[in-house]
Amino acid sequence: MFKRRRIKQTQTLQRRLEAFAKGARQRAAALAPGPERDALLKKARAADTAIHLDEWANSNGLQSPK
């Protein structure tokens, strides 16, 4: 039987996604235009989208179904 590795996160999901997006943009800025740079920028945009979805899902305006 395999044991699950349990990791206690020290930062919120939003902060981790922000740090990832920032790092990806910095790495992309150092690259010449091309597929690798485009992939990094795409990942940064995906992280931004995930941040917005997390904010929406955790907002006070969101009501549970009745």
C-alpha distances in whole Angstrom, upper triangle without the diagonal:
4,7,10,13,15,19,22,25,28,30,31,30,33,34,31,33,36,35,34,37,39,37,37,41,42,40,42,45,45,45,47,47,45,42,40,42,41,38,37,40,38,35,37,39,35,34,38,37,34,35,38,36,34,37,38,35,36,39,41,43,40,40,38,39,41
4,6,9,12,16,19,21,25,27,27,26,30,31,28,29,33,32,30,33,35,34,34,37,38,37,38,42,41,41,44,44,42,39,36,38,38,34,34,37,35,32,34,35,32,31,34,34,30,32,35,33,31,34,36,33,33,37,39,41,38,38,36,37,40
4,6,9,12,16,18,22,24,25,24,28,28,25,27,30,29,28,31,34,32,32,36,37,35,37,41,41,40,43,44,42,39,36,38,38,34,33,36,34,31,32,34,31,30,33,33,29,30,33,31,29,32,34,31,31,35,37,39,36,37,34,36,38
4,6,9,13,15,19,21,21,20,24,25,22,23,27,26,25,28,30,29,29,33,34,33,34,38,38,38,41,41,39,36,33,35,35,31,30,33,31,27,29,31,28,26,29,29,25,27,30,27,25,28,30,27,27,31,33,35,33,33,31,33,35
4,6,10,12,16,18,19,18,22,22,19,21,24,23,22,26,28,26,27,30,31,30,32,35,35,35,39,39,37,34,32,33,33,30,28,31,29,26,27,29,26,24,27,28,24,25,28,27,24,27,29,27,26,30,32,35,32,33,32,34,36
4,7,9,13,15,16,16,20,20,17,20,23,22,21,25,26,25,26,30,30,30,32,35,35,36,39,39,38,35,33,33,33,30,29,30,29,26,26,28,26,23,26,26,23,23,26,25,22,25,27,24,24,27,29,32,30,31,29,31,34
4,6,9,12,13,13,17,16,14,17,20,19,18,22,23,22,24,27,27,27,29,32,32,33,36,37,36,33,30,31,31,28,26,28,27,24,24,26,24,21,24,24,21,21,24,23,20,23,25,23,22,26,28,31,29,30,29,32,34
4,6,9,11,12,15,15,13,16,19,18,18,22,23,22,24,27,27,28,30,32,33,34,37,38,37,35,32,32,32,29,27,29,28,24,24,26,24,21,23,24,20,20,23,22,19,21,24,22,20,24,26,29,27,29,28,31,33
4,6,7,9,12,11,10,13,15,14,15,18,19,19,21,23,24,25,27,29,30,31,34,35,34,32,29,29,29,27,24,25,25,21,21,23,21,18,20,21,17,17,20,20,16,18,21,19,18,21,24,26,25,27,27,30,32
4,7,9,12,10,10,13,14,13,15,18,19,19,21,23,23,24,27,28,29,31,35,35,35,33,30,30,30,28,25,26,26,23,21,24,22,19,20,22,19,17,21,21,17,19,22,21,19,22,24,27,26,28,28,31,34
4,7,8,6,6,10,11,10,12,15,16,16,18,20,21,22,24,26,27,29,32,33,33,31,28,27,28,25,23,23,23,20,18,20,19,15,17,19,16,14,17,18,14,15,19,18,16,19,21,24,24,26,26,30,33
4,5,5,6,9,10,11,12,14,16,17,18,20,21,23,24,26,28,29,32,32,32,31,28,27,27,25,22,22,22,19,17,19,17,14,14,16,13,11,14,14,11,12,15,14,13,15,18,21,20,23,23,26,29
4,6,5,6,9,10,11,12,14,15,16,18,20,21,22,24,26,27,30,30,30,28,25,24,24,22,19,19,19,16,15,16,14,10,12,13,9,8,11,11,8,10,13,13,12,15,18,20,19,22,22,25,28
4,5,5,6,9,10,11,12,14,15,16,18,20,21,22,25,26,29,28,29,27,25,23,23,21,19,18,18,15,13,14,13,9,9,11,8,6,9,10,8,8,12,12,11,13,17,19,18,21,22,25,29
4,5,5,6,9,10,10,12,14,15,16,18,20,21,23,25,28,28,28,27,24,23,23,21,18,18,19,16,13,15,14,11,11,13,11,9,12,14,11,12,15,16,15,17,20,22,22,25,26,29,32
4,5,5,6,9,10,11,12,14,15,17,18,20,22,23,26,26,26,25,22,21,21,19,16,17,17,13,12,14,13,9,11,13,11,10,13,14,12,14,17,17,16,19,22,24,23,26,27,30,33
4,5,5,6,9,10,10,12,14,15,16,18,20,21,24,24,24,22,20,19,18,16,14,14,13,10,9,10,9,6,7,10,8,7,10,12,10,12,15,15,15,18,21,23,22,25,26,28,32
4,5,5,6,9,10,11,12,14,15,17,19,20,23,23,24,23,20,18,18,17,14,13,14,12,9,11,11,7,7,11,10,8,11,13,12,13,16,17,17,18,22,23,23,26,27,30,34
4,6,5,6,9,10,11,12,14,15,17,19,22,22,23,22,19,18,18,17,13,14,15,12,10,13,13,9,10,14,13,11,15,17,15,16,19,20,20,22,25,27,26,30,31,33,37
4,5,5,6,9,10,11,12,14,16,17,20,20,20,19,16,15,15,14,10,11,12,9,7,10,10,7,10,13,11,11,15,16,15,17,20,20,20,23,26,28,27,30,31,33,37
4,5,5,6,9,10,10,12,15,16,18,18,18,17,15,13,13,12,9,8,10,7,4,7,8,6,7,10,10,10,13,15,15,16,19,20,20,22,25,27,26,29,30,33,37
4,5,5,6,9,10,11,13,15,18,18,19,19,16,14,15,14,10,10,12,11,7,10,12,10,10,14,14,13,15,18,18,18,21,22,22,24,27,28,28,32,33,36,39
4,5,5,6,9,10,11,13,16,17,18,17,14,12,14,13,9,10,13,10,8,12,13,11,12,16,16,15,18,20,20,21,24,25,25,27,30,31,31,34,35,38,42
4,5,5,6,9,10,11,14,14,15,14,11,9,10,9,6,7,9,7,6,10,11,10,11,14,15,15,18,19,20,21,23,25,25,27,31,32,31,34,35,37,41
4,5,5,6,9,10,13,13,14,14,12,9,10,10,7,6,10,9,7,9,12,11,11,15,16,16,18,20,21,21,24,25,26,27,31,32,31,35,36,38,42
4,5,5,7,9,12,13,15,16,13,10,13,13,9,10,13,12,10,13,15,14,15,18,19,18,21,23,23,24,27,28,29,30,33,34,34,38,39,41,45
4,5,5,7,10,12,13,13,10,8,11,11,8,9,12,12,11,14,16,15,16,19,20,20,22,24,25,26,28,30,30,32,35,36,36,39,40,42,46
4,5,5,8,9,10,10,8,5,8,9,6,7,10,10,10,12,14,14,15,18,19,20,22,24,25,26,28,29,30,32,35,36,35,39,40,42,46
4,6,8,9,11,13,11,8,10,12,10,9,13,14,12,14,17,17,17,20,22,22,23,26,27,27,29,31,32,33,36,37,37,41,42,44,48
4,7,10,12,13,11,9,12,13,11,12,15,16,15,17,20,19,20,23,24,24,26,29,29,30,32,34,35,36,39,40,40,43,45,47,51
4,6,8,10,8,6,10,11,10,11,14,15,15,17,19,20,21,23,24,25,27,29,30,31,33,35,36,37,41,41,40,44,45,47,51
4,6,9,9,7,10,12,12,12,15,17,17,19,21,22,23,25,27,27,29,31,32,33,35,37,38,39,43,43,42,46,47,49,52
4,7,8,6,7,11,11,11,13,15,16,17,19,21,21,23,25,26,27,29,31,32,33,35,37,38,41,41,41,44,45,47,50
4,6,5,6,9,10,11,12,15,16,17,18,20,21,23,25,26,27,29,30,32,33,35,36,38,41,41,40,44,44,46,50
4,5,5,6,9,10,10,12,14,15,16,18,20,21,22,24,26,27,28,30,31,33,35,36,40,40,38,41,42,43,47
4,5,5,6,9,10,11,13,14,15,17,19,20,21,23,25,26,27,29,31,32,33,35,39,39,38,41,41,43,47
4,5,5,6,9,10,11,12,14,15,17,19,20,21,23,25,26,27,29,30,32,33,37,37,36,40,40,42,46
4,5,5,6,9,10,11,12,14,15,16,18,20,21,23,24,26,27,28,30,32,35,35,34,37,38,40,43
4,5,5,6,9,10,10,12,14,15,16,19,20,21,22,25,26,27,29,30,34,34,33,36,36,38,42
4,5,5,6,9,10,11,13,14,15,17,19,20,21,23,25,26,27,29,32,33,32,35,36,38,41
4,5,5,6,9,10,11,12,14,15,17,18,20,21,23,24,26,27,31,31,30,33,34,36,40
4,5,5,6,9,10,11,12,14,15,16,18,20,21,22,24,26,29,29,28,31,32,34,37
4,5,5,6,9,10,10,12,14,15,16,18,20,21,22,24,28,28,27,30,31,32,36
4,5,5,6,9,10,11,13,14,15,17,19,20,21,23,26,27,26,29,30,32,36
4,5,5,6,9,10,11,12,14,15,17,18,20,21,25,25,24,27,28,30,34
4,5,5,6,9,10,10,12,14,15,16,18,20,24,24,22,25,26,28,32
4,5,5,6,9,10,10,12,14,15,16,18,22,23,21,25,25,28,31
4,5,5,6,9,10,11,12,14,16,17,20,21,20,23,25,27,31
4,5,5,6,9,10,11,12,14,15,19,19,18,21,22,24,28
4,5,5,6,9,10,10,12,14,18,18,17,20,21,23,26
4,5,5,6,9,10,11,12,16,17,16,19,21,23,27
4,5,5,6,9,10,10,14,14,14,17,19,21,25
4,5,5,6,9,10,13,13,12,15,16,18,22
4,5,5,6,8,12,13,12,15,16,18,22
4,6,5,6,10,11,10,14,16,19,22
4,5,5,9,8,7,11,13,16,19
4,6,9,9,7,10,11,13,17
4,7,9,7,10,11,15,18
4,5,6,9,11,15,18
4,6,8,11,14,16
4,6,10,13,15
4,7,10,12
4,6,9
4,6
4
